[in-house]
């Protein structure tokens, strides 16, 4: 167990406006890390910049373990390829050059896990929001990443689907995959977190263990946020 | 009004009697056009996708030039190809002037910017949708281009059909480089021009109706084969 990645003096600006930063943060390589904070606090930008999708204006992001193929990202509004459900699942493995038989086995396995085996040949664009999100998570997990970033994967989903997704994520974390997840749901953060990062106004306001969410908040802003107050 | 009616009757008889010359001219029209559009697609589609995914210096200028070339006057293209392929030109030794190959070359120059531009537009929209996902999956540039072309293939059909539409009705360039030689380079459009010049409006109109019908048949066939309008297809 050790550090997964370190962000040093990270600043992202867009059109002259500071989106996040300066941020100094170290993420550990084990246990789910929940990134919480109000709307517009920079949770998504933090995830994107840490993953490497977003360009830095200044600062550095250092991955302690070089695993570009061992990372995956699940976006808040799931992008599905204009292909069938099965072909969506197969895509990341085709990119890696897996042979057809191995791809088919993995796809069949994941179709069962997410309960979409009957919709294997259905165009993915015809799925409901919850099904699309499950597909996006399965597509991210199918190549067994060491690190999985998730940007509010359960936003706008019903309780049943949220529970299904949480079950997949819990099993994934128990299997040893590091989760870094932005979430709006404090209940969800409490259920899944072993580490927490509280973002406010584009900066890491507070970070620490999961106990931060259960009465050990260090700052009045986090305390107020956890009580449901509007924090700016 | 009589001319149009006569044209319709002429077209009807040309088709019903399976006029050998009409069939030969129609097949040559299709051969030249389809070959030119296929080559145009082979160049234009990957180039359009590349322009969508790759950022480079002067990219906007390149896109502007391609868009501007969509309006390239066919007569000027014909003239330039003529000069290049004429005996005194740099490629005169190939002996291609007044052959279907010369007509194909001219048409490729005319349709490629159009296909590239429409393909770029379609790929740009798809790239905006796929960008984050394909970047997060650590795909190579070539994998991104292949994915966009495959997933956007139905949108790319529009590019191909637009190229076909422009090429099948083109007359200026192919008249210059093909020469409208009977049995060799005569196609529907040049035959129409010839018959109009001779004052045989009925036959010219008849050929015109055949040309329109041919163009519509190809469009409908391609749409039908690719099932563009079916529910849940892309």
Interface residues (C-beta under 8 A of the other chain):
Chain A: X51 X53 X68 X69 X71 X72 X73 X75 X79 X81 X82 X83 X91 X92 X95 X122 X123 X125 X126
Chain B: X126 X129 X130 X132 X133 X135 X136 X137 X138 X139 X143 X147 X151 X152 X232 X233 X234
